[in-house]
């Protein structure tokens, strides 16, 4: 199988054995997650006043759905449980068992996120 040049630009498990690369990733990991959180919260901030008018149940449904749809199922990342993955990954990477296992995990995280955000934010 011919190696595709584009894949040489992505990290592989063997790259983590490289101490310099591992330190670079460790240095960027938390700041990048904080930056992601700040950017995501900036997008949601304008709707917070409108969310306060909704019942706890509607706040939960909205936040859990937002988490599930945008952060998982409809995200633009080709993975075994996303729309992009279904389209762009080979069939062996999108097996039903793997798809539903990951979806179940995403649903559980979304429920926890929805409950906590509806309780703590509003």
N, C-alpha and C positions, 0 to 999 in steps of 0.2 A: 504494500500500500504506500503510495507516494505521500510524503509529509507535506501538509499544507502550510505555507509560510505564515499565514495569519495566526495559526495556533501556537506558533513559537513565541508570540507576544503575550500569552496568558501564563499565569503562574501554574505550576504543576506541583504535586507533593514533593518531588525531588528538589524543587527550588527552596523549600522550607529548610532543607539541610544546609543551605548556604547561610552562614551566620550573618553576613552583611544584609542579605535580603530579608531574613527573618527579623532582624533589628529594625529595618526600614518599615516593615509591615506593623510591627508592634508599636512603633512610634506614631504611625498614622491611624491606627485602629480606633482608639477612643475619640480623638479630635474629629475624625470623619463621621463618626456616629452622632456626636453632638451637633456638627454642622448639618447633617441630614435632619435631625430633630428640629433644629431651629428653622430650617427652610420649610419643612412640613408644617410647623406650627404657624409660620407667617402666612401660609396659604389658608389655614383654617381660622385664624384669628378673626377675620371680618364676619364670620358666621356665628361666632359665639353668642352675641346678644340675641340672635334669633333662636338659638338652641335653648336658651333659658326659658323661653315661652312654651317649649314642648314638655310633655309628660316624661317621667323617668323612662318608661317603656319605649317611647319614640326616640329619646336620646340614645338609649342603648341600641336600638335597631339601626339608627343612623350611623353611629360610631362603629359598631361591629361590621355593618355592611361596607362602610368606607374602608375599614381595615382589610376586610376580605377581598373586596373587588380591586382596590387600587394597589394594595401591597402584595397581593398574591395572584389571584386568578386572571385578572386583566392586565397585570404588569407587563412591561415590554421586554421581559427577560425570557428567553426560551429555556424553559425548565420542564420537568416531567409532569407538572400539574398546572401549567398555564396555557392560555390560548395560543400564545406564540410557540410554546413547546409542541403543542399538538400539530401546528402547521409546519414548523421548521425542523423538528428533531426526527430522526429515523424512528421507525416503528418500535424497535427494540428498546428505545429509551422512554417510551410512553406506554408501558404495559398497564393494563387496567388495575392490577393489584397495587402497583407503585403509585399510580395516579390517585386512587381513592385513599390510600394510606396517607399520602402527603396532604390531600384535601381535608381529611379528618383532622389532622394536626393543625392546619391553617384555620379551620372552623373553630377548633378549641381555642387557639390563640386569639381569634377575632372576638369570640364570646367573652373571654377574660378582659380583653382590651375594651370592648363595649361596656361591660359592667363597671370596670374601674373608671373609665373616662366619664361615663354618665354620673357616677357617684362622686368623683373627685372634682370634676370641672364645673359642674353646675350645682 
